[in-house]
Structure formats: structure tokens, C-alpha cells
Amino acid sequence: MQLSELLGNNSIACHVDAQSKKRVLQELSELIAEKEEGISSSEVFDSLLNRERLGGTGIGHGAAIPHGRLKNCHKITGAFIKLKNGVDFDSLDNQPVDLLFALIVPEESSEEHLQTLALLASMFNDENFRKQLREAETCDKTQQLLMNWQNNN
């Protein structure tokens, strides 16, 4: 799976001023719903929130990968947000999160879902790449970094 397949032109937001986990999940839900026909932002939000209730998706180093399953979703869809300020996301290292890549996957998806989560975890484990994302001044630069990450690794 290529990151470019998960992200579209309107599925990246930068310098978002969200003060809570819930608000960040709402923002991510709106980005995903705008991109995927037949999926509402409330459905996406409920799926992401339900998954968070099972355990936080903050993986450390200021990054999180919220994800959920939807019955009427036909392919894995993603959105990326870079926050102005980090928020508490119940991360493994208890650090605030400012980089988030959300996924919605078809209900029956399992192997591809796990491979995509592993890919994103690998991306966020790259200290230099996290630094580049945080230093990117524009959404265009952020999108360019995300789209080219796999080619550079």
C-alpha cells in the first residue's frame, strides 16, 4: 500500500488548532468523509472513538494512528493532521501528540489493515522524518513529504 493511495488532495490539514483528542478525531473524520462518498463524518467519528475506547492509538514520539472499521467502507482511506500544539492522546510515552494519521478500513479488512498500520508506525518511528513533518511550513510541503516518504526509504 502506498501512502499516496490513502491520501487525496483534501485529506491533509496543517497547523490545526484542536485542544482535545475528541476535537482532533472530529477534524480527521471530516477530512475522511469529504473524500469518501457514502460515508458520513459522524460514522467515521464513531468508529474512531470506539477504537480509542479500547485503547489509545498514540504510538509515542508525538504521533498517533487512530483507526476504525466501517461496514459501508470499500477501501482503506486515510487523513493526516499536523496540530499547532500537541494534545493528550493516551500515548505509550505519555507525550502530547501533534502528528496524526487516521485510517478507516472496510469491516472485513484484516491483513491489509495490519500492513498499513505497520507502514505508518514505521514512518512515525523515523525521527528525521517526524522532524521534517514538524518543520514543514505549508500543507503542500507536508503532503510532498508524505507522498515521497516510501520512495526515500
Rosetta blueprint (number, residue, H / E / L):
1 M L
2 Q L
3 L H
4 S H
5 E H
6 L H
7 L L
8 G L
9 N L
10 N L
11 S L
12 I E
13 A E
14 C E
15 H E
16 V E
17 D L
18 A L
19 Q L
20 S L
21 K H
22 K H
23 R H
24 V H
25 L H
26 Q H
27 E H
28 L H
29 S H
30 E H
31 L H
32 I H
33 A H
34 E H
35 K H
36 E L
37 E L
38 G L
39 I L
40 S L
41 S H
42 S H
43 E H
44 V H
45 F H
46 D H
47 S H
48 L H
49 L H
50 N H
51 R H
52 E H
53 R H
54 L H
55 G L
56 G L
57 T L
58 G E
59 I E
60 G E
61 H L
62 G L
63 A E
64 A E
65 I L
66 P L
67 H E
68 G E
69 R E
70 L E
71 K L
72 N L
73 C L
74 H L
75 K L
76 I L
77 T E
78 G E
79 A E
80 F E
81 I E
82 K E
83 L E
84 K E
85 N E
86 G E
87 V E
88 D L
89 F L
90 D L
91 S L
92 L L
93 D L
94 N L
95 Q L
96 P L
97 V E
98 D E
99 L E
100 L E
101 F E
102 A E
103 L E
104 I E
105 V E
106 P E
107 E L
108 E L
109 S L
110 S L
111 E H
112 E H
113 H H
114 L H
115 Q H
116 T H
117 L H
118 A H
119 L H
120 L H
121 A H
122 S H
123 M H
124 F H
125 N L
126 D L
127 E H
128 N H
129 F H
130 R H
131 K H
132 Q H
133 L H
134 R H
135 E H
136 A L
137 E L
138 T L
139 C H
140 D H
141 K H
142 T H
143 Q H
144 Q H
145 L H
146 L H
147 M H
148 N H
149 W L
150 Q H
151 N H
152 N H
153 N L
